Amino acid sequence: MQTPESPSATAFPHASTAPLSKAMVRRIVFSSSVGNALEWFDFLVYGYFATIIAKQFFPMHDEWLSTLLAIATFGISFLMRPLGAIVLGIYGDRQGRKAALTLAIVLMMVGTLTMAVMPPYASIGIAAPVLILLARLVQGFAVGGEFGSATAFMVEHSASRRGYYASWQFASQGLAAITAAAFGSLLTAWMPPEQLNSWGWRIPFVFGLLVGPVGYYIRSHLDETPEFLAMRAARETRQAAGTRAAAGAEQDASFASQWVNLLLAIGIVAQSTVGVYVLQLYMPMYAVKQLHMPAAASFGVVVLNGGLQFLLSPVMGALSDRIGRIRIMLTTSLLMGVLIYPMFAVLQSHPTIGWLLLLQGTAGIFKAAYSGPMPALMSEIFPTQVRSTGLSIGYSIGVTIFGGFAPTIVETFIHLTGDKLAPSYYVLIAAVLSGLSLVVVAWRMRRVRLTRGVQPA
């Protein structure tokens, strides 16, 4: 019997109920996760080497302003996410999840290639920062449609294990964090500063570029999801019967009625996004600049955060299939809200690797517990006809608002006020907002279930 916060099985009426083979599961998970992993690897590497990138492409007399411009360029790319979410989301809902996933990874590779080969400002002048900005915008556009299409592709293959399958979206982010932080730590520790600043920082982007073609090949040879095929067949039947206009109006009305769910999805994304952009991406810079800790060690600690996310996200996703998603996620929001300020206060008072390790380890567990069930919960909010669009837009707007400029906002706040606890304030606000959104989602699901005459467990 369904838990109060879980949707009924009819939410995915055409998803497969038969067990999938292990080979098929691996193909589904890898093909859907590789784009997400490439995205986060590229973004994290950019953030980790922001100081070097600032000197290469945004040279200014004021080092702080130079770094801020590099970080801001990182954030500006997020403005393209909602546009990419709309375009690729609609494309995925009309042409299929496979088509959208294939197009998205091609566009991602364009951005990564540009970072790997772009000459510095000293060689081509103002063209360097302009082209870097354009590359980030292209990648932001691609990423905007990636989450929705990949999540829809995962959950529409199984009615009983969608929490587990969709959790690999964030497990892949953990793997990307491990790899990116490992590159940052090893290159910083082993390469002479002159070589690192000259060309060594490009090595991670070259590595990311090698992953893209593998993902493209696998995605281009996938089968479409059973649920999307059933929906498309029903649509074609209506059109053949002469009800094409009615079918189009039905789809338009369906998405127009989703604005409340869209707002809730944005709120749900807040805590997950801040967990990445503040507690993973920004922390190495924070540890070095604000706490004066060794760069290599601060990168290494992020590996712990990403490792826990990689290992525990599928566990939490699978657990959510059994006991309910909101129960796990809301508990995590409450714990994060209570503990984040004390953890940063202790770290500021005792800026040691041990305390940073404790903060990052706790953040990694919370990130996995919250984000593992999150994609499946978001997919259950939106109907099949607009699932890719709804997921893409909700996730992209949430990431743009709460994540894209998070390092810029926190860094500027610290610079202006001198308060080094600024990251904890940002995380706390996100945890409260996400917790409230989860409460509303649970109430709406319970109300719908009671209206249909389905008694909660």
C-alpha positions as CSV (number, residue, x, y, z in Angstrom):
1,M,0.0,0.0,0.0
2,Q,1.2,3.5,-0.8
3,T,2.7,5.7,1.9
4,P,1.0,9.1,2.4
5,E,3.6,11.0,0.4
6,S,4.0,8.5,-2.4
7,P,2.0,8.7,-5.6
8,S,-0.2,5.8,-6.6
9,A,1.1,3.4,-9.2
10,T,-1.2,4.9,-11.8
11,A,1.2,7.9,-12.0
12,F,3.3,5.7,-14.4
13,P,0.7,3.5,-16.0
14,H,2.8,2.5,-19.0
15,A,6.1,2.1,-17.3
16,S,7.5,-1.4,-17.4
17,T,6.6,-3.7,-14.5
18,A,8.7,-6.6,-15.6
19,P,12.2,-6.8,-14.2
20,L,14.8,-5.4,-16.6
21,S,18.0,-7.3,-17.4
22,K,21.2,-6.2,-15.7
23,A,22.6,-5.2,-19.1
24,M,19.6,-3.0,-19.8
25,V,19.8,-1.4,-16.4
26,R,23.4,-0.6,-16.9
27,R,22.7,1.0,-20.3
28,I,19.8,3.0,-19.0
29,V,21.8,4.3,-16.0
30,F,25.0,5.0,-17.8
31,S,23.3,6.7,-20.8
32,S,21.2,8.9,-18.7
33,S,23.9,9.8,-16.2
34,V,26.9,10.4,-18.4
35,G,25.6,13.8,-19.6
36,N,24.9,14.9,-16.1
37,A,28.3,13.7,-15.0
38,L,30.0,15.5,-17.9
39,E,28.1,18.7,-17.0
40,W,29.0,18.7,-13.4
41,F,32.6,17.7,-14.0
42,D,33.0,20.7,-16.4
43,F,31.3,23.1,-14.1
44,L,33.2,22.0,-11.0
45,V,36.6,22.1,-12.8
46,Y,35.8,25.6,-14.0
47,G,35.0,26.6,-10.4
48,Y,38.0,24.9,-8.9
49,F,40.4,26.6,-11.4
50,A,38.5,29.9,-11.4
51,T,41.5,31.8,-10.1
52,I,43.7,30.6,-12.9
53,I,41.0,31.1,-15.5
54,A,40.6,34.6,-14.3
55,K,44.3,35.4,-14.9
56,Q,44.2,33.7,-18.3
57,F,41.0,35.2,-19.7
58,F,39.9,38.1,-17.4
59,P,43.1,40.0,-16.5
60,M,42.5,42.9,-14.2
61,H,44.6,45.1,-11.9
62,D,42.4,44.0,-9.0
63,E,42.8,40.3,-8.4
64,W,39.5,40.1,-6.5
65,L,37.7,41.8,-9.4
66,S,39.4,39.5,-11.9
67,T,38.3,36.4,-10.0
68,L,34.8,37.8,-9.6
69,L,34.5,38.3,-13.4
70,A,35.5,34.6,-13.9
71,I,32.9,33.4,-11.4
72,A,30.3,35.7,-12.8
73,T,30.9,34.3,-16.3
74,F,30.3,30.9,-14.7
75,G,27.0,32.2,-13.3
76,I,25.8,34.0,-16.4
77,S,25.7,30.6,-18.3
78,F,22.9,29.7,-15.9
79,L,20.7,32.3,-17.5
80,M,20.5,30.1,-20.6
81,R,19.3,27.1,-18.6
82,P,15.6,28.1,-18.6
83,L,15.7,28.7,-22.3
84,G,17.3,25.4,-22.9
85,A,14.8,23.8,-20.6
86,I,11.9,25.1,-22.6
87,V,13.3,24.3,-26.0
88,L,14.8,20.8,-25.2
89,G,12.1,20.0,-22.8
90,I,9.4,20.5,-25.4
91,Y,11.6,18.7,-27.9
92,G,11.8,15.8,-25.6
93,D,8.1,15.7,-25.0
94,R,7.3,15.8,-28.7
95,Q,10.2,13.9,-30.4
96,G,11.2,11.6,-27.5
97,R,13.6,11.4,-24.5
98,K,16.3,9.8,-26.6
99,A,16.4,12.6,-29.2
100,A,16.7,15.3,-26.6
101,L,19.4,13.4,-24.7
102,T,21.5,13.0,-27.9
103,L,21.2,16.7,-28.8
104,A,22.1,17.8,-25.3
105,I,25.3,15.9,-25.1
106,V,26.5,17.2,-28.5
107,L,26.0,20.8,-27.3
108,M,27.8,20.0,-24.0
109,M,30.8,18.8,-25.9
110,V,31.0,22.2,-27.8
111,G,31.4,24.0,-24.5
112,T,34.0,21.6,-23.1
113,L,36.0,21.7,-26.3
114,T,36.1,25.5,-26.2
115,M,37.5,25.5,-22.7
116,A,40.1,22.9,-23.7
117,V,41.5,24.8,-26.7
118,M,40.8,28.5,-26.2
119,P,43.9,30.7,-26.5
120,P,44.3,33.1,-23.5
121,Y,43.7,36.9,-23.5
122,A,47.4,37.5,-24.0
123,S,47.2,35.8,-27.5
124,I,43.8,36.9,-28.9
125,G,42.7,39.8,-26.7
126,I,39.1,40.6,-26.0
127,A,38.0,37.6,-28.2
128,A,39.1,35.2,-25.4
129,P,36.6,36.2,-22.7
130,V,33.9,36.7,-25.3
131,L,34.3,33.2,-26.7
132,I,34.5,31.7,-23.2
133,L,31.3,33.4,-22.3
134,L,29.6,32.1,-25.5
135,A,30.8,28.6,-24.8
136,R,29.4,28.8,-21.3
137,L,26.0,30.0,-22.7
138,V,25.9,27.1,-25.2
139,Q,26.6,24.6,-22.4
140,G,24.1,26.3,-20.1
141,F,21.5,25.9,-22.9
142,A,22.3,22.2,-23.3
143,V,22.3,21.5,-19.5
144,G,18.9,23.2,-19.2
145,G,17.2,20.3,-21.0
146,E,19.5,17.5,-19.8
147,F,18.0,16.9,-16.3
148,G,14.4,16.6,-17.5
149,S,15.0,14.4,-20.4
150,A,17.4,12.1,-18.5
151,T,15.1,11.8,-15.5
152,A,12.1,11.1,-17.6
153,F,14.0,8.5,-19.5
154,M,15.0,6.7,-16.3
155,V,11.7,6.7,-14.5
156,E,9.6,5.7,-17.5
157,H,11.4,2.4,-17.7
158,S,10.2,1.1,-14.3
159,A,7.1,1.6,-12.2
160,S,8.6,0.0,-9.1
161,R,12.2,1.2,-9.0
162,R,12.0,4.7,-10.3
163,G,13.6,6.2,-7.1
164,Y,16.6,4.0,-7.6
165,Y,17.0,4.6,-11.3
166,A,16.5,8.4,-11.1
167,S,18.9,8.6,-8.1
168,W,21.8,8.0,-10.5
169,Q,21.4,11.5,-11.7
170,F,22.9,12.7,-8.5
171,A,25.2,9.7,-7.9
172,S,26.8,10.7,-11.2
173,Q,27.3,14.2,-9.8
174,G,29.1,12.7,-6.9
175,L,31.4,10.8,-9.3
176,A,32.0,14.0,-11.2
177,A,32.9,15.8,-7.9
178,I,35.3,13.1,-7.0
179,T,37.0,13.2,-10.4
180,A,37.1,17.0,-10.6
181,A,38.4,17.4,-7.0
182,A,41.0,14.7,-7.7
183,F,42.2,16.6,-10.7
184,G,42.3,19.8,-8.7
185,S,44.2,18.2,-5.8
186,L,46.7,16.3,-7.9
187,L,47.5,19.0,-10.4
188,T,47.8,21.6,-7.6
189,A,50.1,19.3,-5.6
190,W,52.3,17.9,-8.4
191,M,52.6,20.5,-11.1
192,P,54.9,23.6,-10.8
193,P,52.7,26.7,-10.6
194,E,54.1,28.0,-13.9
195,Q,53.0,24.9,-15.8
196,L,49.7,24.7,-14.0
197,N,48.9,28.3,-14.9
198,S,50.1,28.0,-18.4
199,W,48.5,24.7,-19.6
200,G,48.0,22.3,-16.8
201,W,44.6,23.6,-15.9
202,R,43.3,22.5,-19.3
203,I,44.0,18.8,-18.6
204,P,40.6,18.1,-16.9
205,F,38.7,19.7,-19.8
206,V,40.5,17.5,-22.2
207,F,39.6,14.5,-20.1
208,G,36.0,15.6,-20.0
209,L,36.0,16.0,-23.8
210,L,37.0,12.3,-24.2
211,V,33.9,11.2,-22.2
212,G,31.5,13.0,-24.5
213,P,31.7,10.8,-27.6
214,V,31.2,7.6,-25.6
215,G,28.0,9.1,-24.1
216,Y,26.8,10.2,-27.5
217,Y,27.3,6.8,-29.1
218,I,25.4,5.0,-26.3
219,R,22.6,7.5,-26.3
220,S,22.2,7.4,-30.1
221,H,21.7,3.6,-29.9
222,L,19.0,3.5,-27.1
223,D,15.4,2.5,-27.3
224,E,12.7,5.0,-26.4
225,T,10.8,4.6,-23.2
226,P,7.7,2.4,-23.1
227,E,5.6,5.2,-21.5
228,F,6.6,7.8,-24.1
229,L,5.9,5.3,-26.9
230,A,2.4,4.6,-25.5
231,M,1.7,8.3,-25.1
232,R,2.8,9.0,-28.7
233,A,0.7,6.1,-30.1
234,A,-2.3,7.5,-28.3
235,R,-1.6,11.0,-29.7
236,E,-1.3,9.6,-33.2
237,T,-4.5,7.7,-32.8
238,R,-6.4,10.8,-31.8
239,Q,-4.9,12.7,-34.8
240,A,-5.8,10.0,-37.2
241,A,-9.4,10.1,-35.9
242,G,-9.5,13.8,-36.8
243,T,-9.0,15.2,-33.3
244,R,-5.6,16.8,-33.9
245,A,-6.7,20.3,-32.7
246,A,-8.3,18.8,-29.6
247,A,-5.1,16.9,-28.8
248,G,-3.0,20.0,-29.2
249,A,-5.3,22.0,-27.0
250,E,-5.2,19.2,-24.4
251,Q,-1.4,19.3,-24.3
252,D,-1.3,23.1,-24.1
253,A,-3.9,23.1,-21.3
254,S,-2.1,20.4,-19.5
255,F,1.1,22.4,-19.2
256,A,-0.7,25.6,-18.5
257,S,-2.2,24.0,-15.4
258,Q,1.2,23.0,-14.0
259,W,2.3,26.4,-12.7
260,V,1.8,25.4,-9.0
261,N,3.7,22.2,-9.5
262,L,6.4,24.2,-11.3
263,L,6.8,26.5,-8.3
264,L,7.0,23.6,-6.0
265,A,9.6,21.9,-8.1
266,I,11.8,25.0,-8.0
267,G,11.5,25.1,-4.2
268,I,12.4,21.5,-4.0
269,V,15.5,22.0,-6.1
270,A,16.9,24.8,-3.8
271,Q,18.5,22.6,-1.1
272,S,20.0,20.2,-3.6
273,T,21.5,22.9,-5.7
274,V,23.0,24.9,-2.8
275,G,24.5,21.7,-1.6
276,V,26.5,21.5,-4.8
277,Y,27.4,25.1,-5.5
278,V,28.2,26.2,-2.0
279,L,29.3,23.0,-0.2
280,Q,31.2,21.4,-3.1
281,L,32.1,24.0,-5.7
282,Y,32.8,27.0,-3.5
283,M,34.3,25.3,-0.5
284,P,37.9,24.8,-1.9
285,M,38.1,28.6,-2.7
286,Y,36.5,29.4,0.7
287,A,39.0,27.1,2.5
288,V,42.0,28.7,0.8
289,K,41.0,32.4,0.7
290,Q,39.0,32.7,3.9
291,L,40.4,30.0,6.2
292,H,44.0,30.0,4.7
293,M,44.1,26.3,4.3
294,P,46.3,24.3,1.9
295,A,44.8,24.2,-1.6
296,A,45.6,20.5,-2.3
297,A,44.1,19.4,1.0
298,S,40.9,21.4,0.5
299,F,40.4,19.8,-2.9
300,G,41.0,16.4,-1.4
301,V,38.3,16.9,1.3
302,V,35.7,17.5,-1.5
303,V,36.4,14.0,-2.7
304,L,34.8,12.8,0.6
305,N,31.7,14.8,-0.1
306,G,31.4,13.5,-3.7
307,G,32.2,10.0,-2.7
308,L,29.4,9.8,-0.1
309,Q,27.0,11.3,-2.7
310,F,28.1,8.7,-5.3
311,L,27.8,5.8,-2.9
312,L,24.7,6.8,-0.9
313,S,22.4,8.4,-3.5
314,P,21.3,5.1,-5.1
315,V,20.8,3.7,-1.6
316,M,18.6,6.6,-0.6
317,G,16.8,6.4,-4.0
318,A,16.1,2.7,-3.5
319,L,15.0,3.3,0.1
320,S,12.6,6.0,-1.1
321,D,10.9,3.3,-3.3
322,R,10.1,1.5,0.0
323,I,9.3,4.1,2.6
324,G,8.5,7.3,0.6
325,R,10.5,10.1,-0.8
326,I,9.2,13.1,1.2
327,R,9.8,11.3,4.5
328,I,13.5,11.0,3.7
329,M,13.9,14.5,2.1
330,L,12.1,16.4,4.8
331,T,14.1,14.9,7.6
332,T,17.2,15.9,5.7
333,S,16.0,19.5,5.3
334,L,15.3,19.7,9.0
335,L,18.7,18.4,10.0
336,M,20.5,20.6,7.5
337,G,18.7,23.7,8.9
338,V,19.6,22.9,12.4
339,L,23.3,21.9,11.9
340,I,24.7,24.0,9.1
341,Y,25.4,27.2,11.2
342,P,27.0,25.4,14.1
343,M,29.2,23.5,11.7
344,F,30.5,26.6,9.9
345,A,30.9,28.4,13.3
346,V,33.2,25.6,14.6
347,L,35.1,25.5,11.3
348,Q,35.7,29.2,11.4
349,S,37.0,29.0,15.0
350,H,39.1,25.9,14.3
351,P,40.1,26.0,10.6
352,T,41.7,22.6,10.4
353,I,41.4,19.8,7.9
354,G,39.7,17.6,10.5
355,W,36.8,20.0,11.0
356,L,36.6,20.7,7.2
357,L,36.5,16.9,6.8
358,L,33.6,16.6,9.3
359,L,31.6,19.4,7.6
360,Q,32.1,17.9,4.1
361,G,31.3,14.4,5.3
362,T,28.1,15.5,6.9
363,A,27.2,17.6,3.8
364,G,27.8,14.6,1.6
365,I,25.5,12.4,3.6
366,F,22.8,15.1,3.6
367,K,23.2,15.7,-0.1
368,A,22.8,12.0,-0.9
369,A,19.8,11.6,1.4
370,Y,18.0,14.6,-0.1
371,S,19.0,14.4,-3.8
372,G,18.8,10.6,-4.2
373,P,15.0,10.6,-4.0
374,M,14.5,14.0,-5.5
375,P,14.4,13.3,-9.3
376,A,11.8,10.6,-8.9
377,L,9.6,12.9,-6.7
378,M,9.8,15.7,-9.2
379,S,8.9,13.3,-12.1
380,E,5.8,12.2,-10.1
381,I,4.6,15.8,-9.9
382,F,4.2,16.2,-13.7
383,P,2.1,14.1,-16.2
384,T,3.8,12.2,-19.0
385,Q,2.7,14.7,-21.7
386,V,4.7,17.5,-20.1
387,R,7.1,15.6,-17.9
388,S,10.3,16.5,-19.7
389,T,9.3,20.1,-20.0
390,G,8.2,20.4,-16.4
391,L,11.3,18.7,-15.0
392,S,13.6,20.7,-17.2
393,I,12.1,24.1,-16.5
394,G,11.6,23.5,-12.7
395,Y,15.2,22.2,-12.3
396,S,16.8,24.8,-14.5
397,I,15.1,27.8,-12.9
398,G,15.8,26.4,-9.4
399,V,19.5,25.9,-10.3
400,T,19.7,29.4,-11.9
401,I,18.1,31.2,-8.9
402,F,19.8,29.3,-6.1
403,G,23.0,27.9,-7.6
404,G,24.4,29.8,-10.6
405,F,25.3,32.9,-8.7
406,A,25.7,31.4,-5.2
407,P,29.5,31.6,-5.2
408,T,29.4,35.2,-6.4
409,I,26.8,36.2,-3.8
410,V,28.6,34.5,-0.9
411,E,32.0,35.8,-1.9
412,T,30.7,39.3,-2.4
413,F,28.9,39.2,1.0
414,I,32.1,38.1,2.8
415,H,34.1,40.8,0.9
416,L,31.6,43.6,2.0
417,T,30.8,42.5,5.5
418,G,33.8,40.4,6.6
419,D,31.4,37.7,7.9
420,K,32.9,34.3,7.1
421,L,29.7,32.5,8.1
422,A,27.9,33.7,5.0
423,P,27.8,30.2,3.3
424,S,25.8,28.8,6.3
425,Y,23.2,31.6,5.9
426,Y,22.7,30.7,2.2
427,V,22.4,27.0,2.9
428,L,20.0,27.6,5.8
429,I,17.6,29.7,3.6
430,A,17.6,27.0,0.9
431,A,16.9,24.2,3.5
432,V,13.9,26.2,4.9
433,L,12.5,26.9,1.5
434,S,12.8,23.2,0.3
435,G,11.3,22.0,3.6
436,L,8.2,24.1,3.1
437,S,7.9,23.0,-0.5
438,L,8.0,19.4,0.5
439,V,5.3,19.9,3.1
440,V,3.0,21.5,0.5
441,V,3.7,18.6,-2.0
442,A,2.9,16.0,0.6
443,W,-0.4,17.8,1.4
444,R,-1.4,18.1,-2.2
445,M,-0.6,14.4,-2.9
446,R,-2.6,13.4,0.2
447,R,-5.5,15.5,-0.9
448,V,-5.5,14.1,-4.4
449,R,-5.4,10.5,-3.0
450,L,-8.3,11.1,-0.7
451,T,-10.3,12.7,-3.5
452,R,-9.8,9.6,-5.5
453,G,-10.9,7.4,-2.6
454,V,-7.4,5.9,-2.0
455,Q,-6.7,5.6,1.7
456,P,-3.1,6.3,2.7
457,A,-1.2,3.7,4.6
